[in-house]
Amino acid sequence: MRRELTADMVDEVCPSGLHPFRIGDKWGGLVLKLLEDGPRRFGELRVPLHRASPKVLTSSLRALERDGLVSRTVRTDGGRRVEYDLTPLGRSLLGPLAVACAWAEEHWEELLDARESYDRAAARGAQASTPAVAAATAAASAPAASRVAASGASGA
């Protein structure tokens, strides 16, 4: 039985953005997971993926279709509508996706710590990239004898 897709199915801090694994793009893994119970219309997918713009979601669906993971079917019975569904190839990816999600959940704190540490170091590096800061940093990290020689003062 297909479950209803709700807006709170995808947490505000979306795991797909923090996972070190990507299937297609940021939204690809979530799209595959949302199609697990059967075909869905674009509007249905938009409910839990409300943070993705329609343009981004369309792009993600097209990329998944191009990769053979999702099929797009235009239905004309009772009006025109488009449905997206997993292909057998896409369905075969659900098992590895579940393993990757379990691994990420187990190592979540380590992943967050590593990213925060990297971001802090990158921010310090960006600050040091301005000419004045770079010169001051280089001067401060040079050995004392080099700083004295560069200033023109003699040790005698």
SVG drawing of the C-alpha trace seen along z (x, -y; Angstrom):
<svg xmlns="http://www.w3.org/2000/svg" viewBox="-11 -48 89 53">
<polyline fill="none" stroke="black" stroke-width="0.4" points="0.0,0.0 1.3,-3.5 1.8,-5.8 0.9,-9.5 3.9,-11.8 3.9,-14.5 5.9,-17.7 7.7,-16.5 9.0,-13.3 12.3,-15.0 13.8,-16.6 14.7,-20.3 18.4,-19.2 18.1,-17.0 20.3,-13.9 20.9,-13.9 22.8,-17.2 25.1,-15.7 25.6,-12.3 29.0,-11.7 27.2,-9.6 25.4,-11.1 23.1,-9.4 22.6,-11.7 22.5,-15.0 21.5,-16.3 17.8,-15.2 18.3,-12.0 18.5,-9.6 15.4,-11.1 13.5,-10.9 14.4,-7.2 13.3,-6.6 10.0,-8.5 9.3,-6.3 9.9,-3.1 6.1,-2.5 5.1,-3.1 4.6,-5.8 4.1,-9.4 3.1,-12.6 5.4,-15.6 3.1,-17.5 3.2,-14.6 7.0,-14.6 7.0,-18.4 5.3,-17.9 8.2,-16.4 10.8,-18.0 9.3,-21.5 12.8,-23.0 13.8,-22.0 12.5,-24.4 10.4,-23.0 13.2,-23.7 15.7,-21.8 13.3,-18.9 12.6,-18.7 16.3,-18.6 16.9,-15.9 14.1,-13.8 15.4,-14.2 18.9,-13.2 17.5,-10.1 15.5,-9.3 18.6,-9.7 20.6,-7.4 17.8,-4.7 16.8,-4.9 13.4,-6.5 10.8,-6.3 8.4,-9.1 5.0,-8.1 2.4,-10.5 -1.1,-9.4 -4.1,-10.7 -6.8,-8.7 -9.0,-11.3 -6.8,-14.2 -3.1,-14.6 -0.8,-13.8 2.8,-12.6 3.9,-9.9 7.4,-9.0 8.3,-5.5 11.4,-3.4 12.8,-1.3 14.2,2.2 17.6,0.6 16.4,-2.2 14.7,0.4 18.0,2.4 19.7,-0.7 17.3,-0.8 19.3,1.9 22.7,0.2 21.0,-3.1 19.7,-1.6 23.1,-0.4 24.7,-3.8 22.0,-5.5 22.6,-3.1 26.3,-3.8 25.8,-7.5 23.4,-7.3 26.0,-5.3 28.7,-7.8 26.6,-11.0 28.4,-12.8 31.8,-12.0 30.6,-13.3 29.3,-16.5 32.5,-17.0 34.7,-16.5 32.7,-19.0 32.7,-21.6 36.5,-21.2 37.1,-21.5 34.8,-24.6 36.6,-26.3 40.0,-25.6 38.7,-26.8 37.4,-30.0 40.8,-30.7 42.4,-30.0 40.1,-32.5 40.8,-35.1 44.6,-34.6 44.1,-35.0 43.9,-38.8 47.3,-40.4 47.6,-42.3 46.7,-39.2 48.9,-36.9 51.9,-39.2 51.2,-39.5 50.8,-35.7 54.0,-35.0 55.9,-37.5 54.6,-36.1 55.4,-32.5 58.9,-33.2 61.8,-32.4 62.9,-35.3 66.3,-35.6 64.6,-36.0 62.3,-38.7 65.2,-40.6 67.2,-40.4 64.1,-41.5 63.6,-44.5 67.2,-45.7 68.1,-45.6 71.3,-43.8 71.8,-41.6 75.1,-43.3"/>
</svg>
